[in-house]
Amino acid sequence: MSPAIDYSSNRRALVPVRSNERFARPRLVEVPKTPKGERVQAHDGRELYLRSIEPGDVPALKRQFARLSPEDIRRRFLHSMSELPDSMAQRLTHIDPAVETAFVLMDETVKPAEMRGVGRIFVDEAANSAEFSVLVERDWSCQGLGALLMQRLVDDCRRRGLGEIWGYVLLENRPMLHLCKELGFVRRLSPDEPGTTLISLLL
Ligand SMILES: CC(C)(COP(=O)(O)OP(=O)(O)OC[C@H]1O[C@@H](n2cnc3c(N)ncnc32)[C@H](O)[C@@H]1OP(=O)(O)O)[C@@H](O)C(=O)NCCC(=O)NCCS
């Protein structure tokens, strides 16, 4: 008597899969997205997400502007502004990566996520240098975030092979002058702009 053949254990290996399975589209495998930013921690332990600015950040940028004091607006833009015009919000969020970098610090513990800080550079290719600006919201200041943004901008200028990063700062803006001095920036007098100084760092 021939021995009984037991097909039950390896049946799937012997039987070809049905044609509709063989020629079915490959299952889409979820590819993890490359992280577009990184978590950073303020001195007091609060967490923010550091990433590049995006076109969709217009509402967050406008909400942040609405929370700023007149003094912070003047220090950031070097003049008073009662509102951030739409055209300017669009312009500030639609950057040209060839000549601009803009990092934002997003607070994702609230919904919608809020922008707590912004640091940006605009490259002057002819001068091989970049102008910076930086802003950290009051409730988040003195937490090392301004220094972090400035350091990232300096690193970005070095990555681009630029020779200098510079910016205008009001002479009354002690926190910014102090912060930049610690990063190695030096002050240059700018007689054309009373009350303002130009600070720069050779890279
Ligand atoms: C200037 C500004 C960016 C600083 O940001 P910040 O997150 O508070 O800065 P940091 O916490 O990284 O502080 C860095 C250094 O700045 C100095 N500093 C910050 N806030 C200060 C304050 N209120 N008074 C005195 N020094 C201050 C400190 O020396 C600090 O060093 P330390 O941490 O070793 O004490 C922020 O106050 C701001 O956005 N101001 C309005 C816009 C502006 O002025 N932009 C600059 C011109 S483009």
The ligand as an SDF file (V2000), in Angstrom:
LIG
                    3D

 48 50  0  0  0  0  0  0  0  0999 V2000
   15.8850   89.1630   20.6000 C   0  0  0  0  0  0  0  0  0  0  0  0
   15.1650   87.8440   20.7180 C   0  0  0  0  0  0  0  0  0  0  0  0
   15.1960   87.1440   19.3600 C   0  0  0  0  0  0  0  0  0  0  0  0
   15.8730   86.9700   21.7620 C   0  0  0  0  0  0  0  0  0  0  0  0
   15.2600   85.7120   21.7470 O   0  0  0  0  0  0  0  0  0  0  0  0
   15.3140   84.7740   23.0420 P   0  0  0  0  0  0  0  0  0  0  0  0
   14.7380   83.4780   22.6640 O   0  0  0  0  0  0  0  0  0  0  0  0
   14.7240   85.4700   24.1870 O   0  0  0  0  0  0  0  0  0  0  0  0
   16.8700   84.6470   23.2430 O   0  0  0  0  0  0  0  0  0  0  0  0
   17.6320   83.5580   24.1160 P   0  0  0  0  0  0  0  0  0  0  0  0
   16.7710   83.0220   25.1870 O   0  0  0  0  0  0  0  0  0  0  0  0
   18.2530   82.6080   23.1730 O   0  0  0  0  0  0  0  0  0  0  0  0
   18.7240   84.4460   24.7980 O   0  0  0  0  0  0  0  0  0  0  0  0
   19.9890   84.5290   24.3010 C   0  0  0  0  0  0  0  0  0  0  0  0
   20.7280   85.5900   25.0930 C   0  0  0  0  0  0  0  0  0  0  0  0
   20.1200   86.8390   24.8570 O   0  0  0  0  0  0  0  0  0  0  0  0
   20.1310   87.5920   26.0600 C   0  0  0  0  0  0  0  0  0  0  0  0
   18.7500   87.9150   26.4120 N   0  0  0  0  0  0  0  0  0  0  0  0
   17.6310   87.3220   25.9950 C   0  0  0  0  0  0  0  0  0  0  0  0
   16.5590   87.9650   26.5000 N   0  0  0  0  0  0  0  0  0  0  0  0
   17.0440   88.9610   27.2530 C   0  0  0  0  0  0  0  0  0  0  0  0
   16.4490   90.0010   28.0110 C   0  0  0  0  0  0  0  0  0  0  0  0
   15.1200   90.1290   28.0800 N   0  0  0  0  0  0  0  0  0  0  0  0
   17.2400   90.8760   28.6240 N   0  0  0  0  0  0  0  0  0  0  0  0
   18.5880   90.7850   28.5470 C   0  0  0  0  0  0  0  0  0  0  0  0
   19.2150   89.8280   27.8280 N   0  0  0  0  0  0  0  0  0  0  0  0
   18.4530   88.9460   27.1940 C   0  0  0  0  0  0  0  0  0  0  0  0
   20.7560   86.7660   27.1130 C   0  0  0  0  0  0  0  0  0  0  0  0
   22.1000   87.1290   27.1750 O   0  0  0  0  0  0  0  0  0  0  0  0
   20.6740   85.3820   26.5860 C   0  0  0  0  0  0  0  0  0  0  0  0
   21.7830   84.6490   26.9860 O   0  0  0  0  0  0  0  0  0  0  0  0
   21.6440   83.6130   28.2090 P   0  0  0  0  0  0  0  0  0  0  0  0
   20.6140   82.6080   27.7680 O   0  0  0  0  0  0  0  0  0  0  0  0
   23.0050   83.0480   28.3080 O   0  0  0  0  0  0  0  0  0  0  0  0
   21.1900   84.4120   29.3740 O   0  0  0  0  0  0  0  0  0  0  0  0
   13.6890   88.0450   21.1660 C   0  0  0  0  0  0  0  0  0  0  0  0
   13.6730   88.8040   22.3520 O   0  0  0  0  0  0  0  0  0  0  0  0
   12.8210   88.7370   20.1310 C   0  0  0  0  0  0  0  0  0  0  0  0
   12.2570   88.0980   19.2660 O   0  0  0  0  0  0  0  0  0  0  0  0
   12.7000   90.0910   20.1530 N   0  0  0  0  0  0  0  0  0  0  0  0
   11.8500   90.8160   19.2300 C   0  0  0  0  0  0  0  0  0  0  0  0
   12.3570   90.7900   17.7860 C   0  0  0  0  0  0  0  0  0  0  0  0
   13.7960   91.1890   17.6930 C   0  0  0  0  0  0  0  0  0  0  0  0
   14.2850   92.0110   18.4610 O   0  0  0  0  0  0  0  0  0  0  0  0
   14.5190   90.6470   16.6950 N   0  0  0  0  0  0  0  0  0  0  0  0
   15.9130   90.9740   16.4860 C   0  0  0  0  0  0  0  0  0  0  0  0
   16.1200   91.8840   15.3250 C   0  0  0  0  0  0  0  0  0  0  0  0
   15.8700   91.0710   13.7860 S   0  0  0  0  0  0  0  0  0  0  0  0
  1  2  1  0
  2  3  1  0
  2  4  1  0
  2 36  1  0
  4  5  1  0
  5  6  1  0
  6  7  2  0
  6  8  1  0
  6  9  1  0
  9 10  1  0
 10 11  2  0
 10 12  1  0
 10 13  1  0
 13 14  1  0
 14 15  1  0
 15 16  1  0
 15 30  1  0
 16 17  1  0
 17 18  1  0
 17 28  1  0
 18 19  1  0
 18 27  1  0
 19 20  2  0
 20 21  1  0
 21 22  1  0
 21 27  2  0
 22 23  1  0
 22 24  2  0
 24 25  1  0
 25 26  2  0
 26 27  1  0
 28 29  1  0
 28 30  1  0
 30 31  1  0
 31 32  1  0
 32 33  2  0
 32 34  1  0
 32 35  1  0
 36 37  1  0
 36 38  1  0
 38 39  2  0
 38 40  1  0
 40 41  1  0
 41 42  1  0
 42 43  1  0
 43 44  2  0
 43 45  1  0
 45 46  1  0
 46 47  1  0
 47 48  1  0
M  END
$$$$
